[in-house]
Amino acid sequence: QEGSLARGRADVWQVLADPYVLIGTVEQMVETLQRLREQFGISYLQVMFDEIDVFAPVVARLAGT
């Protein structure tokens, strides 16, 4: 059991570190996107259609930055 628990934790950390996944508060997502822009030059991203309204505050915070 301990191995599967440790593996589960590693999977969670891998997901959180994945640059293709945004999880967190609006502020956390803004900070992550700004870091990814600085680190990798990312300037475009894709948002799933059913998440557009949820993601709108992130876009508003990033507008003009």
Helices and strands as residue ranges (DSSP letters): H 2-17, H 26-40, G 49-51, H 52-62
